[in-house]
Amino acid sequence: MTKNYIIFQISKNKAIIDIESIQEIVVKPDDITPILDSDIYVEGLINLRGEAIPVIDLRLFLNVDKFNENESESDIIILILKHGTKRLGIIVDAIYHVSEVNMEEDESKDNTNNLYNAYFPKIVYLNEELVNVFKPQLVFDDVNL
């Protein structure tokens, strides 16, 4: 089955996410309201057209390094994810483009040998390189807000 996916960077890895899981992409706003006594990966809340959206740094959540240690605040990108009625912003290192991906079994392989890979359970070949398939539903289940 062929679907549209957004290709993004998380640490040193490229990954894809089903475009249907994304509400929108925003540049990190200046006014993130911290949440007291939250986990280290929780950046806080943003106001997106009157809706309070929690934002996490996916790199801290997954305990991985930033792709660019010298990034400025204006370089940070937030993917606003949707899962049913829930919304969650995740900070990623970069967004590349939308691509059609065929997720046939013969083109992907399982990738569940550690905790990090639980969120990226498959690997696919895309434009002659390996990319991880991100499953955001698991993040919604595991984030403590």
C-alpha positions, 0 to 999 in steps of 0.5 A, spaced: 500 500 500 502 506 497 501 512 502 504 519 503 509 520 509 513 526 511 521 525 511 524 528 518 531 528 521 531 525 529 538 525 531 543 522 526 537 518 523 532 519 518 525 517 519 518 517 516 511 519 519 504 517 516 502 524 513 495 523 516 498 523 523 500 530 522 495 536 523 501 541 521 508 543 522 510 549 526 516 553 527 518 553 535 514 559 538 517 563 543 512 563 548 512 556 550 509 555 557 513 551 562 509 545 566 511 545 573 514 538 575 514 535 568 519 530 565 525 533 562 523 531 555 517 536 556 518 543 553 511 545 555 505 548 552 504 552 546 497 556 544 495 554 537 489 558 535 486 558 542 488 550 543 493 548 548 498 543 545 503 540 549 510 539 546 515 534 548 523 534 545 523 527 541 530 527 542 530 527 550 524 523 550 528 518 546 535 519 549 538 521 543 543 527 541 541 533 537 543 532 530 546 539 530 548 541 537 549 549 535 542 549 533 538 556 534 531 556 537 529 559 530 531 552 527 527 548 531 521 545 528 515 542 531 510 537 528 503 537 531 501 530 531 494 528 532 491 521 535 483 521 535 482 527 539 489 528 542 494 533 540 501 533 541 507 537 539 514 533 538 520 537 536 525 534 531 531 536 528 529 537 520 523 536 516 525 534 508 519 533 504 513 528 503 514 522 499 510 516 497 512 510 500 510 503 499 509 499 505 509 492 502 512 487 507 517 485 502 520 492 502 520 493 510 523 489 515 522 489 523 526 493 527 524 492 534 530 490 538 531 495 543 527 501 546 528 506 541 526 502 536 519 500 539 517 507 536 520 506 530 518 498 529 520 498 521 525 500 517 524 501 509 528 503 503 527 510 500 531 513 495 537 508 496 537 509 503 534 506 510 529 510 514 526 508 520 518 508 520 515 512 526 509 510 530 507 516 534 501 512 537 506 509 542 508 516 544 501 518 546 501 512 550 508 513 553 508 521 554 507 523 562 503 530 562 
